[in-house]
Amino acid sequence: MHRIRCIAKGGFKINGPPRVGKGPMNHGDNLGTRDEASQPQPTQAGRIETCTELIKQARECLNNDNKECAMKLIELLIKNQCHDGRLIGKEVADKVRDVVHELWLVSNHEEECRLLMILRTLGVSKKWARKATRITSLQHFNKRLGRCGIDWENKAVRYEVVKKIENLLRRLGWSEVRMCEELWRFVGVDVDEFRKYGIEPCAWLSGLELLSNLRRSYWLGMRTSDLSVKKYKGEVRLVLMTTNSVDAVFFPVLLSMIKMPSLRIAWKSKAPTAKYVHKPIALSFYVDLGIDEWPWPIKLSANELVRIIEGFSDEELAMFVAGLIDGDGIVQYERTPYLWITVCKACPKRFILDVLKEVIARRFGVIGSVDSLKTEDALKIGGKDAVKLLRHIAKYIHHPLRRLRAELILALYDDKISKDEFTKLYEQTKYERGASDVKRNHALAATARAAPQTHTHGDKTEELKQS
């Protein structure tokens, strides 16, 4: 999972034992925490094979005068770091630069600007872009950027610094799996206990790299739920905000599939249902994209969303539902499995519940009901219907806690674990109702705990202090 980036946002370090909170959860709860075990980092031979194939496809697109196809493949080459000679070798990196140059030569002004915007957004250095376009004069290159309305200053520097820090920390022992395991320890989940029964708690890491393609219907599912999308200073800003522990690790990892996210930390208004919290700290993770990079509607209208969903294949529909679950969903077991997709009462998103209820019944044979809860409305799917839907969507769920519960429920219904074993494991995933639960309102502490620099120094002895 080489594309998941370091989530460290500063030089702080908070260590200490997990605080475990357990107890039942009512139907109105939004778990507020978010798929197969993380694969080993690809070898250089594996990287070279991937990059060589992408270069071959890009050249075929250029030979067929398909500039749109070549543009997309260049984007994939950059995202897979095929341009970085330190990782892939000078020979392959030079071929990537040649492909960019060949596209540049046959592009008009608009296409040149789009190519430059892609390179800038993905964190390519200005120097690399100049070499690829064969524009030797910095002044001339800056004029091209000015005509395209692109501000390249300070964009690539941060990306490169974080990459170098992450590579250093990997050599000190950090990995995405260790980050995942540290998160679970923080919220009181025993990863070894789950693995003993064949359930992988870090399965949510698998397949995340596929989400570098924003056209995956998963992103529309997230947009329909938690993901805020808005125009900001001539770009499109994607924002995910949370006060909860698991989200605080999941959100930056998810957004890093697109681009290295930025972080804002702010005090949030106290929630009436969390009287035990003096003043919660909210983390906002965001990325800025070119105006044409976000492929879905920025403003969601009922008619347009219905039209898009009706046009999905079964796989695309499953990914869309998984995105909804990762955003505003609940995976739960209360004597029987339940899936909940919640929206605010009397808000513009309310219509999605009725649309989704009809579509999943027709496509997947899954029957649900729309219920009115205390503070929100929800599409509720229970029993065998919930299990049937999980079989379609589980592999696309990336929220760590919701994926873990999905894997646990499917293991029970596939007779891989006994009911007693299920009960013991599921207990670790519960929330403590009406009390200060470590899974809730500890976003900043969880971020610090899972960040690379907090577990590259061996055993931790310092007590974690919560404010």
C-alpha positions in Angstrom: 0.0 0.0 0.0 2.8 2.4 -1.0 0.4 5.3 -1.8 -0.9 5.8 1.7 0.9 8.8 3.1 2.2 9.6 6.5 -0.4 11.2 8.7 1.9 13.1 11.0 0.9 16.8 11.1 3.6 18.1 13.5 6.3 17.1 15.8 4.1 16.1 18.8 4.2 12.7 20.4 1.6 11.2 22.6 2.0 7.7 23.9 0.3 5.5 26.4 -2.0 2.5 26.9 -5.4 2.3 25.3 -8.5 3.3 27.2 -11.1 0.7 26.5 -14.8 1.7 26.4 -17.5 -0.9 25.9 -21.2 -1.1 26.0 -24.3 -1.3 23.8 -25.0 1.2 21.1 -28.5 2.5 20.2 -29.7 2.6 16.6 -29.4 6.4 16.4 -25.7 6.4 17.0 -23.4 7.2 14.2 -20.3 5.2 15.0 -18.1 8.0 13.8 -15.2 5.7 13.1 -14.7 4.1 9.6 -11.1 -3.4 3.9 -8.1 -7.7 3.1 -4.8 -7.3 5.0 -2.5 -4.6 3.8 -0.2 -6.0 1.2 3.6 -5.7 1.5 5.3 -2.7 -0.1 5.9 -3.4 -3.8 9.4 -4.4 -4.7 11.3 -2.3 -7.2 10.8 -5.1 -9.8 7.0 -4.9 -9.2 7.1 -1.1 -9.5 9.0 -1.3 -12.8 6.6 -3.8 -14.2 3.6 -1.6 -13.4 5.3 1.5 -14.7 6.5 -0.1 -17.9 3.0 -1.3 -18.7 1.5 2.1 -18.1 4.2 3.8 -20.3 3.4 1.3 -23.0 -0.3 2.1 -22.8 0.4 5.8 -22.8 2.5 5.5 -26.0 -0.3 3.5 -27.7 -2.7 6.4 -26.8 -0.4 8.9 -28.3 0.1 6.8 -31.5 -3.7 6.7 -31.8 -3.9 10.5 -31.2 -5.9 9.9 -28.1 -4.7 12.8 -25.9 -7.3 12.3 -23.2 -6.2 8.7 -22.7 -2.6 9.7 -22.6 -3.4 12.4 -20.0 -5.1 9.9 -17.7 -2.2 7.5 -18.0 0.3 10.2 -17.2 -1.7 10.9 -14.1 -1.5 7.2 -13.1 2.2 7.2 -13.8 2.7 10.1 -11.4 0.4 8.6 -8.8 2.4 5.3 -8.9 5.6 7.4 -8.6 7.0 6.1 -11.9 8.6 9.5 -12.5 10.7 9.2 -9.3 14.2 7.9 -10.4 15.1 7.3 -6.8 12.4 4.7 -6.4 12.1 3.3 -9.9 15.5 3.9 -11.6 16.6 6.6 -14.0 15.8 4.6 -17.1 12.0 4.2 -16.3 11.7 7.8 -14.9 13.2 9.2 -18.1 10.7 7.3 -20.2 7.9 8.9 -18.2 9.4 12.3 -18.8 9.5 11.5 -22.6 5.8 10.5 -22.6 5.0 13.9 -21.0 7.1 15.7 -23.6 5.4 13.9 -26.5 2.0 14.8 -25.2 3.1 18.4 -24.6 4.3 18.7 -28.3 0.9 17.7 -29.7 -1.3 19.7 -27.2 -3.0 23.0 -27.6 -3.0 25.8 -25.0 -5.9 24.4 -23.0 -4.4 20.9 -22.9 -1.0 22.2 -21.9 -2.6 24.1 -19.0 -4.5 20.9 -17.9 -1.3 18.8 -18.1 0.6 21.4 -16.0 -2.3 21.5 -13.5 -2.2 17.7 -13.1 1.6 17.8 -12.5 1.3 20.6 -10.0 -1.7 19.0 -8.2 0.1 15.6 -7.9 3.1 17.2 -6.3 5.6 17.0 -9.2 8.5 19.4 -8.7 8.6 22.5 -10.9 12.1 21.4 -12.0 10.8 18.0 -13.2 8.0 19.6 -15.1 10.4 22.0 -16.8 12.6 19.1 -17.9 9.6 17.1 -19.1 8.3 20.0 -21.2 11.9 20.9 -22.4 11.4 24.5 -21.4 14.9 25.4 -20.1 14.2 29.0 -19.2 12.6 29.4 -15.7 11.3 32.8 -16.8 9.6 31.3 -19.9 8.1 28.5 -17.8 6.7 30.9 -15.3 5.1 32.9 -18.1 3.4 29.7 -19.3 2.1 29.1 -15.8 0.9 32.6 -15.6 -1.1 32.3 -18.9 -2.7 29.1 -17.4 -3.5 30.9 -14.2 -1.4 28.3 -12.2 0.4 29.2 -9.0 3.1 26.6 -8.5 4.9 28.3 -5.6 5.2 26.2 -2.4 3.0 23.4 -3.8 5.5 20.7 -4.5 7.9 21.5 -1.6 5.6 20.2 1.2 4.7 17.1 -0.8 8.3 16.2 -1.4 9.3 16.9 2.2 6.5 14.6 3.5 7.6 11.9 1.1 11.2 12.0 2.3 10.1 12.0 5.9 7.8 9.0 5.3 10.5 7.1 3.5 12.9 7.7 6.4 10.3 6.6 9.0 9.7 3.4 7.0 13.3 2.6 7.5 12.8 3.1 11.2 10.0 0.6 11.2 6.8 2.4 10.4 4.3 1.0 8.0 0.6 1.3 7.2 -0.1 -2.0 9.1 1.7 -0.7 12.2 -0.3 2.5 11.9 -3.5 0.4 11.8 -2.4 -1.8 14.7 -1.6 1.3 16.8 -5.1 2.7 16.1 -6.7 -0.5 17.2 -4.7 -0.6 20.4 -5.7 3.0 21.1 -9.4 2.2 20.9 -9.1 -1.1 22.8 -9.3 -3.7 20.0 -6.9 -6.7 20.3 -5.7 -7.4 16.8 -4.0 -10.7 17.8 -7.3 -12.0 19.1 -9.1 -11.3 15.9 -6.3 -12.8 13.8 -6.5 -15.9 15.9 -9.9 -16.5 14.4 -8.9 -15.7 10.8 -10.3 -12.1 10.8 -7.8 -9.4 9.7 -8.4 -6.0 11.5 -6.3 -4.2 8.9 -8.3 -5.5 5.9 -9.6 -2.0 5.3 -6.2 -1.0 3.8 -6.6 -3.4 0.9 -7.7 -1.9 -2.4 -7.4 1.7 -1.2 -5.1 2.6 -4.1 -7.9 2.0 -6.5 -9.6 5.1 -5.1 -6.9 7.3 -6.7 -9.4 7.2 -9.5 -12.0 9.8 -8.6 -14.5 8.3 -11.1 -15.0 5.3 -8.8 -18.6 5.5 -7.6 -17.4 5.1 -4.0 -16.5 8.8 -4.1 -20.1 9.8 -5.1 -21.3 7.7 -2.1 -18.9 9.6 0.2 -20.1 12.9 -1.4 -23.7 12.0 -0.7 -22.8 11.4 3.0 -19.8 13.0 4.9 -17.6 14.4 2.1 -18.0 18.2 1.6 -17.2 19.4 -1.9 -17.1 23.1 -2.7 -15.4 25.6 -5.0 -12.6 27.5 -3.3 -10.3 30.1 -4.9 -10.7 28.7 -8.4 -10.2 25.1 -7.3 -12.4 22.3 -5.8 -11.9 21.6 -2.1 -12.8 18.2 -0.6 -13.2 18.3 3.1 -13.7 15.6 5.8 -14.2 16.7 9.4 -14.3 14.6 12.6 -13.9 14.6 16.3 -13.7 10.8 16.5 -10.7 8.5 16.9 -11.0 6.1 14.0 -12.1 8.8 11.5 -9.0 10.8 12.5 -6.8 8.0 11.0 -9.2 6.9 8.2 -9.9 10.3 6.7 -6.3 11.4 5.9 -5.5 7.9 4.6 -8.5 8.0 2.3 -7.8 11.5 1.0 -4.1 10.7 0.4 -5.2 8.3 -2.3 -6.0 11.5 -4.3 -3.4 13.9 -2.9 -1.5 14.7 0.3 -4.2 16.2 2.6 -3.8 19.3 4.7 -5.1 19.6 8.3 -6.9 22.2 10.3 -7.5 21.8 14.1 -10.3 23.8 15.8 -12.5 23.7 18.9 -16.0 22.5 18.1 -19.3 23.4 19.8 -20.2 21.1 22.6 -22.7 18.4 21.5 -25.8 18.1 23.8 -25.5 14.3 23.7 -21.9 14.4 24.9 -22.2 16.3 28.2 -19.0 14.5 29.4 -17.0 16.4 26.8 -15.8 19.8 27.9 -14.9 21.1 24.5 -14.3 18.6 21.6 -11.4 19.2 19.1 -12.4 18.8 15.5 -9.9 17.9 12.8 -10.6 18.9 9.2 -8.7 17.1 6.5 -8.8 18.7 3.0 -7.3 18.5 -0.5 -7.6 21.1 -3.3 -8.1 19.9 -6.9 -8.2 21.5 -10.3 -11.6 22.8 -11.2 -12.1 19.9 -13.8 -10.7 17.1 -11.6 -13.8 16.4 -9.6 -16.0 14.2 -11.9 -19.2 14.3 -9.9 -21.8 17.1 -9.4 -20.7 19.6 -6.8 -24.3 20.4 -6.0 -26.4 17.3 -5.7 -29.9 17.5 -7.2 -32.3 14.7 -6.7 -33.0 14.1 -10.4 -29.4 14.1 -11.4 -28.4 11.7 -8.6 -31.2 9.3 -9.4 -30.1 9.3 -13.1 -26.5 8.6 -12.1 -27.4 5.8 -9.7 -29.8 4.1 -12.2 -26.9 4.0 -14.7 -24.5 2.2 -12.3 -23.5 -1.4 -12.9 -24.1 -3.8 -10.0 -20.4 -3.3 -9.0 -20.6 0.4 -9.2 -23.8 0.4 -7.1 -22.0 -1.7 -4.5 -19.1 0.7 -4.4 -21.5 3.7 -4.1 -23.4 2.0 -1.2 -20.0 1.3 0.5 -19.1 5.0 0.2 -22.4 5.9 1.9 -21.7 3.3 4.7 -18.2 4.7 5.2 -19.7 8.2 5.5 -23.1 8.1 7.2 -23.5 4.4 7.8 -23.7 2.0 10.7 -22.8 -1.7 10.7 -24.3 -3.2 13.8 -25.2 -6.5 15.5 -28.1 -6.4 18.0 -29.3 -10.0 18.2 -29.3 -9.8 14.4 -27.2 -7.8 11.9 -28.3 -4.3 10.9 -27.1 -1.8 8.3 -28.1 1.8 8.7 -27.6 4.7 6.3 -28.6 7.9 8.1 -29.4 11.5 6.9 -30.5 14.6 8.7 -34.3 15.1 9.1 -36.0 17.3 6.5 -32.7 18.1 4.7 -32.0 18.0 0.9 -30.3 14.6 1.2 -33.4 12.9 2.6 -34.6 11.7 -0.8 -31.6 9.4 -1.2 -33.1 6.9 1.3 -36.2 6.2 -0.8 -34.1 6.0 -4.0 -31.6 3.6 -2.5 -34.3 1.5 -0.9 -35.9 0.9 -4.3 -32.7 0.4 -6.2 -31.1 -2.2 -3.9 -34.4 -4.1 -3.7 -34.5 -4.3 -7.5 -30.8 -5.0 -8.1 -29.7 -7.1 -5.1 -33.0 -8.4 -3.7 -32.3 -6.6 -0.5 -35.4 -5.3 1.4 -35.1 -2.3 3.8 -37.3 0.2 5.4 -37.0 4.0 6.0 -37.4 4.8 9.7 -37.7 8.1 11.5 -35.2 8.3 14.4 -34.9 10.9 17.1 -32.6 13.3 15.3 -32.3 11.8 11.8 -33.9 9.5 9.3 -32.4 6.2 8.3 -32.6 3.4 5.8 -32.6 0.2 7.9 -31.7 -3.2 6.6 -31.8 -6.1 9.0 -31.2 -9.8 9.3 -30.5 -11.9 6.2 -31.0 -8.9 4.0 -28.2 -7.1 5.8 -25.9 -10.1 5.3 -26.9 -10.3 1.7 -26.0 -6.7 1.1 -22.7 -7.1 3.1 -21.7 -9.8 0.7 -22.0 -7.3 -2.2 -20.3 -4.3 -0.5 -17.9 -5.6 2.3 -14.8 -5.6 0.1 -15.4 -1.9 -0.8 -15.9 -0.7 2.8 -12.8 1.0 4.0 -13.8 2.5 7.3 -11.7 0.5 9.8 -14.5 -0.2 12.3 -17.3 -0.7 9.9 -15.1 -3.1 7.8 -14.1 -5.0 10.9 -17.7 -5.5 11.9 -18.7 -6.5 8.4 -15.9 -9.1 8.3 -16.9 -10.3 11.8 -20.6 -10.7 10.8 -19.8 -12.5 7.6 -17.5 -14.9 9.5 -20.4 -15.7 11.8 -22.8 -16.4 9.0 -20.2 -18.4 7.1 -19.7 -20.6 10.2 -16.1 -19.6 10.5 -16.5 -18.7 14.1 -19.0 -19.7 16.8 -21.6 -17.4 18.3 -19.6 -17.3 21.6 -16.5 -16.3 19.7 -18.4 -13.7 17.7 -19.9 -12.2 20.9 -16.4 -11.9 22.5 -14.9 -10.2 19.5 -17.8 -7.9 18.8 -17.8 -6.6 22.3 -14.4 -4.9 21.6 -16.0 -2.9 18.8 -18.8 -1.4 20.9 -19.2 2.1 22.2 -19.9 3.1 25.8 -23.2 5.0 25.8 -23.3 8.3 27.6 -19.8 8.2 28.8 -16.3 9.4 27.7 -15.5 6.6 25.2 -12.0 6.6 23.7 -13.5 5.9 20.3 -15.4 9.3 20.4 -14.0 12.8 20.7 -10.4 11.8 20.8 -9.5 12.6 17.2 -6.3 14.6 17.9 -5.0 12.0 20.4 -5.6 9.2 17.9 -3.9 11.1 15.1 -0.8 11.6 17.3 -0.9 8.0 18.5 -1.0 6.5 15.0 1.4 9.0 13.4 4.7 7.4 12.3 7.0 9.2 14.8 5.1 7.8 17.8 6.0 4.2 17.1 9.4 4.1 15.6 11.2 4.0 18.9 10.3 0.7 20.4 8.1 0.2 23.5 6.0 3.1 24.8 5.9 3.9 28.5 4.7 7.5 28.7 1.1 7.9 29.9 -1.4 9.2 27.4 -3.0 12.4 28.8 -6.4 13.5 27.5 -7.5 17.1 27.9 
